[in-house]
Every structure is written in structure tokens, then in C-alpha cells.
């Protein structure tokens, strides 16, 4: 019988002994994962990271001696690595967990709500661990204030639409992209894979950092220059057109590409209603959501951009889109915004 070598070393950081025990058992059942240790608080975790050199960390938020977000911020400065926050995700705590994503966590998951959900949650966690185990995680200085002095190179943006899709690592990536947009940037629609309770807080947070106005989208809301609409978690968002006016519809329905909201759904609607008036971008993320939709946009005359492998946390979605022919230009994260702006006015 062939021997399967465990290649992914995981350290579990959680103050609950029960959670540590459950995760150790469930993750350890997968032949590709080795739980090399557990830690009840960040101070113990710090020593075990040095000692055990894990590939991936699972991290609780509320812990004694130091909270998980403070620890994560320190960790990303000293030793950037894939971290998955495992939180209770209560509505009161959603902003805290969102802060974890902004601090550099590659994903956030909810702790099992009961014994009946343990297996499902752990199986999802296993898949995420495998997806991010070799992710390219780098430290990015948080953006703390509205940027100023950004060159305004746009003209006649009324008929242009920006459409962006992102997943794992997307919170930081979108922060980089959106804080670089001028106040009169084309109307922008975004799908970021994120739990339902996070999208509103995420939009509100970005709105304090950016020159463009950023909102969680509502059904029937107009897409206009200087406005960014983020699809609400748990619902699909589609672009529609009435005469020369663009707006979005928010709909329930089955998952598409295992996601809701789905980048695929958004991009296909942009291809249909905006066509050559759109610029699409696909950013870091696991899976292939949006690959066919970006190709549909390109076939409809849109210009398209894919984030390059070196700057992605997970080079999944951009790679899938590139392999299918949907990506016209491949650029690093810090050039995505300017590339989209240039393509919107026919440069490049």
C-alpha cells in the first residue's frame, strides 16, 4: 500500500480546549494534513511557530492575554503566512473578524454551531487549508486614511463600467485597488466571496479609505461614476441596463461555482448589458468562479485584466480565467487600477 506523505503542517490557536481537540481530530483524519501543535493563546502560539514552522495557522479572535487580531497584525509583520480565522462570527463580532481579513488573514470561517455541523465545517476548513497552504502571503501596511493627490486621468466615464471579482486574499487586494481609484472612476460592481454579515461592514470600512463612494449594493441601485457597489453576502448581483442607465438587481438562488454571490453571475450580466463599455478584473482567489464570465465579457468586447501569480495570495481564479482565454492583460496588484483606468479610455 502506498504511503501518503503529510505535506501541510497546521498549528491550531484557540483558547477552547474542546475546539482544539475537535480540530485536531478532524484535520488529522486527512492524510495530507498534519496538526503539528495547538496553542491556547498568542504567546504560546508565537513560541510554537518558531519551534514547529507550520504552513498554516487557524486562529481564534477572542483569546486571553492578547486578542487574535493584534496577534495577527504582529505576525504578518514578522512572519507572513497563511492564517484562517475561525470565529463564532456573531453579528456583534463581524467587524472584528473583518479587521482580521484586513490585517492579512486569507479567510474567515464560522466555528461549528453544534455537533451536527462539525463535520461540514471541518471539511470546508480542510479544503481551505489545502488551497492556501502554499499561498503567497506578504505584509501590506494597512491603509489608515483617505488617499489624496491621486492623478485624475479619467474623461467621459458615464458609459463605462468596472466589474471586479475576488475571493481568498481579496479583502486586502480590493483595498489596494479601490484606494487607488480617483473620485470620478467609472461605476464599479464587485463580487467578493464573503459571509453575509461582513459585506456591509467591509463596504463601510472601505468608504472611509477611498475617494470613490463605496456601498453594499441594494436592489435597483444605480451604477454611476464615482460609486462602487459590493454584492451583499448570500445573494447574487447582476448588472442591468435601462436606456443609458445602469443599475443592479440583487437576487437569491442556487450557488454558482459553489459561491453566492458568484463572480460568474456578475460577469455574465456585465457581458450582456455593458459589452464593450466594460472593463473586467479578476483578482486573487481559490477556485474558478468568474473564469467563463470574464471570457464572455472579452468576447462581448470588454477589456479584461487578471492579477499576476506573484502578487496573488492564491493564484486560482486568475489562472483559471487566463487558461480559458478571458484575461487580456496580466498585471501585478499595484498596477490593476491604473491598467483598468487606461483601458477605460482606450489606452493600452
N, C-alpha and C positions, 0 to 999 in steps of 0.2 A: 504493500500500500504506500503510495507516495506521501511524503511528509510535507505539510504546508508550513512554510516559514512565516511566522508572525512579523509583519513589516511595520506596523503602525503602533507606536508606543503612546499610551494615553495616561495622563495624570488627572484624577478627579479631585476638584476642590469644592467642598461643600461642608457646612457646619453640621449637617444632619447625618448621623451615623447610619440611619436607615437608608437614606438616599445613596450614600457611599456604598453600602452593601449591595443594594439593588443594581446600581450601575455597574459595579464590579462584576457581579454575576452575569448580567445580561450582555454586557460588552465582551466579557471574557468567553462567551459562547461562540463568538465569531472567530474563525481560525486566522483571520488576517489582523486581528486586534489583540494587543497585549496591554492590560491595565498594569502599568509598572508601579503605581502607587496611588495613594489618596492623601488628602490634606484637609484638616478641619478649618483652617484659616489661612490667610495670605502669607503669614510669617512662616508657617510650616511649608507652604507651597513654594515659597522662594528658595528654601534650602533644598527641597526635593527636585526642583527644576535643575539646579546646579548638579545635584547628585545623579539624577536619573536621565536627564536630557530627553524629555518627552517630545513627541512630534506634535501632539495636540493636547490642549487643555480644555476640560469642561469646567465652567466657573459659575458659582452661585453669586448673587448680588448682595444679599443681606447676610453678613457674617460678623463674628466678634473680632475685635482688635483693629480691623481695617475692612471697609466695605469693598465689594468686588470691583466697583468702577474705579476707585482710587488705585487699587492694586493693578488693574488692567492698564491704566494710564502709565504707571511706573514701569510695568513690564514691557510695554510697547516701546518705551524709550530705551530700555536696557537690553532687551532681547525680543525683538518682534517674532511672533509665532502665531499659528492658527489657534484662536480661542473661540469656543462656542459657549455662549451664556445659557445656562439652564436655570430659568427663573419661574416663579409662580405666575408671572405676567398678570397680576391683578390690575384693574384699571388705574388704581392709585399708583402702582409701581411702573406703569408703562413708560413714563418719561425717563425713569431711572434706567430701564433696560435699553431705551433708545439712546441714552447717553453712552451706554456700553458699546453700541454699534458705532457711534461717532468716535469713541475712543479707540476703536480698532478691532472689536470682535467681528469675526466673519459671519456669525449667525446668532440668532436668539431663538430658543425653544422654551416651551412651557413644560414645567415638571408634570409628571403623571398626576392627574387629578384623583385617581382611585386605582385600586388593584386591577380593574378591568382595562385601564388604559396604559398600564406599564409596558406591555409588550409592544403595542403600536408606537408609543413614544420612543422606546429604546431602539426599535428597528429603524425609525426615521433618524434617530441620532447616529446610529451605526453608518447609515448611508451618507450622512453629512460629514462624519469623521473621515470616511474614505475619500470623499470628494475634496476635502480641504487639507488632507494630511501633508500634501506637498505643495500647498498654496504658496504663492509669492507674497509674503506679508512684509510690508515696510512701514516704518513710523512716519506719520504725517502730522505736522504741527497743527493743532486744532485752529479753526478759523473763529475768532472771537468778536469780530466787529464787521460792520458793513464795509466792503471794499470801496475805495474811491479812486478817481483818476483813471479808470479803465477806458481805453480808447473806444469811442463810439464810431464804428465803421459801417453802420447799417443805413440803408436807404430803401424806401418803398417796401416795407416789410409786411404790409397789410395782408397780402395774399400768400405769405409763406407760413409754413407750419413746421415746427421741430417735433419729432417723435423720438423718445428715448426709452430703451428697455434695459433693466439691470436686475441683478439678483445678489448672490453672495459677494460681499465686498462693495455693494452698490451704494450704501449709505455714505461712505467716505468718497467714493468716486463721484457721485452726484453732487456732493458738497463742493468738490473741486470744479466740476463742470459749471454748476449754477452760480457759484460766487464769481465766476469769470464773465458772466453774461452782462452786457450793457442793459440799461433800463428799457431800451426800445427794441430788445431782441424779439424775433418772431414768436408768436403764440406757441407755447410748448406743452405737449402732453406726455406724461411719463407713467410707465408701469415699473414699480419697484416691488419685488416679491417681499412682502412684509405682513406680519399678523395684523388683523383688522384694527386693533386698538392703537396701533403705532402710527398709522399713516397721517392722522390729524396732527399728532404731536410732532412728527417729522416735518410736515409742511410748515407748521408754526415756527419751529426752530429754524428752518432754512430761511423763512421770511425775515427773520431778524438779521440774517447774514448777507443777504443778496440785494442787488439793485432792482431785480425783477420782483414782481409780486408773486408769492407762492401760496397756493391753497390746496387743500384736499378737495377734489372735484365733487360737484353736485350735479344731479341730472338736469340737463338743459342749459348748463352754464356755457357761456360764450368763450371761445378761444380767440384772444386778441393780443396784439403786440404788447410785450412787457408783462404778460401773465403766464404763469406756469401752473398747470393743473396736474396733481398727482392722483392716480387712481386709488379709491378707497380700498383698504384691505377687505377681502372677501367678496368683491364684486368686479365684474369686467367693466372696462371703459372703452367706448367706441367713439371715434370721430364721425361727425355728421356734417352736412352742409345744406344751407338754405340760401339759395342765390349766391351772393358773395360772402356770406357769413358762415363761419364755422362754429360748431358747438359740440358738446359731448353728451352721450347718453350713458347712464350707469345701469347695468343690468345684472341680475342674478343668473344662474345657470350652472351647468356642469363645468368641472375643471377642464382646461385645455392645456395640453403639455404638462399635466399634473399640477397646474397652477390656476389660482383665481385671486387676484387678477392675472390675466395672461398677456404677455407681450405680443404673442401671436395674434390674439383678437384685436388688440390695438393697431398693430402694424397693418393687418389686412384691411381694416377700416380706413386707415390713412391712405393706403394704396388706392382704394376705391374712390374716396371722396376728395383727396388732395392731389394725388398723382404727382405730376412734375412740379407742383408747388411745394413739395415737402422735402425735408432733409431728415434722414433717419440715422440714429446711432445706437449701437448695441454695445453695452459695457459688461464688465466683469460679472460672472455668474456661472453656476453649475447647470448642466443640462443643455437642452437645445431650444428652449422656448424663444420664439421670435425669429428663428432661422428662416423658415419658409415665408413668414410675413415680411421680413426685410427683403427677401428676393422678390416678392410680389411688389413691394414698393419700387425696387430698382427697375423691374420690368415695366412699371407704370410711369417711369420717367423721373423718379425721385433720385436724389443724390444720397449716397449711403456711406457711413463711417463705422469702422469696428475698432475697438480698443485693442492695442497690441498685447502680445503674450507677456512681455517683460513687465508691464505695469498693471496687469490683472492680478487680483487675488486668486481667482480661479478662471483659467482660460477655457471655459466650456462653451457658453453661449456665443461669444465672438468667433470662436473656432468653428462651431457648427454652422454659423451664418457664412463665414468665409468659405468653408468647404462646399457649401451649396451654391456659391456664386452671388450671394446677396451683398457682400461687402465690396465697395468700390475703392475705398481708401482705408489703410490700416495706419493708425497713429497712436502714439503714447497718450496716456490720460491727460497730461498737461497741455496737449495740443488739440484735444477733441473740440473744445468750444470754438477756438479760432478757426478750425477747419470747417465746422458747421456754418459759422458766420460767413466765411469766404465762399462756401458752396451756395449759400442762400442768395448771394449777389452775383453768382456766375464766375467767381474766381476759383481757380484750381481745378 
